[in-house]
Amino acid sequence: MGAPAAMATSRAALPEVSADAVGQVAFPGALKVRIAKAQKYAESRPGLTGIVVRDRLTGAVWRNNAAGTHAWACSTPKLAMVVDLLLRNDSGAVKLTAEDRELMHKMLNSSDDDAAHTLWNRYGGEAEFAKRFPSYGMTDMKFTDQHKHHWGWILTTPNDLDRLINYVLEKLPAKHREYIVKEMSAVDANQQWGVWGAGAKAKPGNKNGWSDDNDDGSWIMNSVGFVGPHQRYTVAIMSNTKVIKDGYDVGKETTTKISEILFSGYFG
């Protein structure tokens, strides 16, 4: 499945798209300037931040040099879990109940951990979910023997999260895509950071993950989502703050400011 028809009809109104020196599709100049500023800002912040930005209409993609760096996924696999449950229900492999669907809502809306634990255990855990996650784009993901194998202890990359969100937007049946977009566009206040920093005019949606359970006690702050009309742009950010004191606030500021630099005011 390609880009939604409603998106394709707007191509004529877009700025002219050019190619870079190696023939790859390039972002418009104004966005290239923003990308450069976002990268400079990321480099100025504590720790390491990987970023991927994709234009689903033109095919332009920017990955910074940390986009392939592994970090703990935290709660971002909850999005992959929802994808998996919806597709397994379609195939008849499982039969989702009203309670299951409410738990799925809680995972997407407020990143509810108890809901994720319940569904992970109820529907097969690693043996069922993880074997299909690569089919949804998470081909870099891996578990380690250092931690219990469950949804929060997956090592993944911004490239994985980029592929995951684009699987949602490009390959899921329309009814599932529309459901997930609606959920991600109306998340609870505890997830209104990261990609959300693009601002209301950008019509953002995101699934965030955060934890201080890193090996050294520092915080991991992750955000994946979309911005723009018809979810034109996708953004994946993973920030390992390398900061123990106030790491949550540091990582929240980093991921949110990157999205603000990239897209705040870009859509008028």
N, C-alpha and C positions, 0 to 999 in steps of 0.2 A: 504494500500500500504506500502511495506517495503522499505528498503534502495535501492537506484538505483542499477541496475545490475552492472554498471561499478564500483561501490564501492565494492560490494560483491566479485568480482573477485580478489581483492587485499588482501583478508584476509590472505592468506598464507604467504605474505611478511611482515606481521606485527610482532612486538615484542610479545612474549608470554604473554597472558593475565592471570592474577591470580585473586583470590578472597580474600576479606578481612576477618577479623575475624568473621563477621556475614554472610558470604557467598555472599555478594554483589560483582558484578564485580568491580575490582579495576583498576585504571589507571596504566600504566607502571611507573616504578620507576622514570625515568627522569622527567616525567610530574608531578608526585606526589611532587617532590622537587620544581618544579616551582609553583605548587598550594600553597604549604606552604609559599613560598616567597611572592606570590601575596596576600595571606591573611594577612601576617605580615605587608606588605606595606599598605594594606587597613586599618588596625587597627591603623596605624601611621598617617593617614590623618584626616583632620577635618571632623566632621559630622559622618554619617553612610552610609556605602556602602554595598549593597546586591549583591551577585554574584552567578550565576549558570553556570557551564561548563558541557557540555554533549558530549560524544563520540557516535555518531550515529551508528558506526559500532559495537562496543562491548557492548554498553548499559551502560557504566560507567557514573556516574553522580556525580558531586560535588556541593553541595549547602553550602554556608557559613551560619552562624547563623542569618544573616539579609535577607536571600533569601525570607522569607515570610512577610517581613515588607512592609506595604503600603506606597506609595509615589505618588505624582501626575505623571500621565503617560506622560504629556506634548505631544509631537508629535508622540510618538510611536504608538498610535492607528491608525495613518494614514496607517500603514501596514495592520492592520485588516480591515480598510475601503476598501483598494484595493482588499483584499481577498474577502470581501463580495460583492463588485460590480461585480467582475469577475464571482462569482458563481451565483449571481442573474441574470446576463446577460445570463449565460449558461442555466438557468432554464426557461428563457423567462419572468421572473418577471419584468425585466427592459430591455431597449435597449440602450446600451451605444453608444454615438455619438463620432465622431472624436474629438470634443471639450472635452468631458468627458475623453477620453483616454489621451489627452494632459494634462489635469488637474491631472490625476493620475500619469503621468510621473513627473510632477512638484512636487507633494507630495513626491514621492520617491527620486527624484534626489536632490532637494534643500530644502525639507521639507516646501514647500510653504504653508503658512497659508491661504491665500486668496483662493487657489485652494481647500483646505480642507473645508473651510467654504462653498464654493459654492456647492461642492458635498454632504456635510452633509445635507444642507438645501434642495437641489434639490431632494435627494433620501430618504427623510423620517426622518432625524435626529435621535434622541435617540429612538424614537418609532420603527424605522426599524433597524438601525445599531446595537444598543446596545443589543437588544434582541437576536442577533445571535453571538455576540462576544464570549460568553462562549463556543459556539460550536467550536470555533477556539482555545480554550485553556485558554481563559481569565476568568477562573472561580472564581478568587479572586476579580475581578473588582467590583467597586461600585461607585455610585454617592453620593454626599452629598447635603443637602439643602443650604449649605453655598455658593455654586457657581452655576452659570448657567449650566444646563446639556448639555454640548456639548463635542466634541471629546477631547479637551485639559484638561477638568476638570474631568477626571476619575481617581480615586484612583486605583492603581494596584500594583503588586509585581514583583520582578525578576522571581519568579516561573511562573507567568502569561506570561511574555515575553519569557521565555524558551519554554513554551508549544506552544505559538503562532508561533515562528520561526520554531519549529519542525513540526507544522501543515503544514506550507508552504512547507517544504522540504519533508515531508513524505506522505501527504494526498491530496495535490492539484493535479489536472490533470497535466501531464507533461508540456503541453504548457504554463500553468499559472506559474508553478514552474520555468521553464526556463526564462520566462519573468521577474519575480520578482528577481531571482538571478542575471540576467544581469543588471537590474536597480540598485540593491543594491551593485553591484561590481563596479559601475562607478558613485558614488555619487559626487555631487558638493563639492568644497573645504570646504564649511561651515559644512559638515558632515564628513570630513576626520579626525576623532578623535575617541576616544572610542575603539571599536573593531578594527577599522582601525589601531590602534597602533601595531597590530600583525606583520605588515610589509608586503611589496610587495610579498615576497616569500611565505607568508601564503595565498595569494589570498583572502584577506578579502572582506566581504560585510557587510554593516550595515544600520540600520535605527536608527537615533538618535533623541532625544527629549531633549529640554532644556528650562528653564524658570526661571525668578527671581520672579515669581508671587506666591511664597510660602507664607504661612501664616505669617511668620516672616521676609519676605524680602530676605531670603537666596536663594541660587540657587539649583535647581534640575537638574541633568545632567544624562541622561539615554542613554544607547547604547545597541542594540541587533543585533546580526548578526551571521556570520559563518566564519570559517577559514579552511584552509587545502584542500587537493585534494578531489574533489567531495563534498565539503562543509561538510567534515567529522565531524568537531567539531562545536558546537554552543555555543555562549556566550551571557549571559544577565547580564547587570550591571546597577544598579540604585544607584546614589549617591546623597544624601541630604547633601549638604556641611555644613549646619549650619553656613555659613559664608556670611555676607552681603557685605563686601568690597572685591572686586576682586573675587567674588564667581564663576563667569563663568570660569575664568582662573584656579581657584583651582579645580573645578569639572572636567574640561576638562583634566587637568593634571592627576587627580586621575584615571579616567576611561581609559585614553590612556595608562598610565603606567602599569596598571593592565594587559591589553591585551599584552603589550610589554613583561612583565615578563613571562606571560603564554606561548607565542608563538613565539616571535621574535627569529629567528635562529633555531627554533625547526624543521623546514622542510628543513634544509640544506642551 
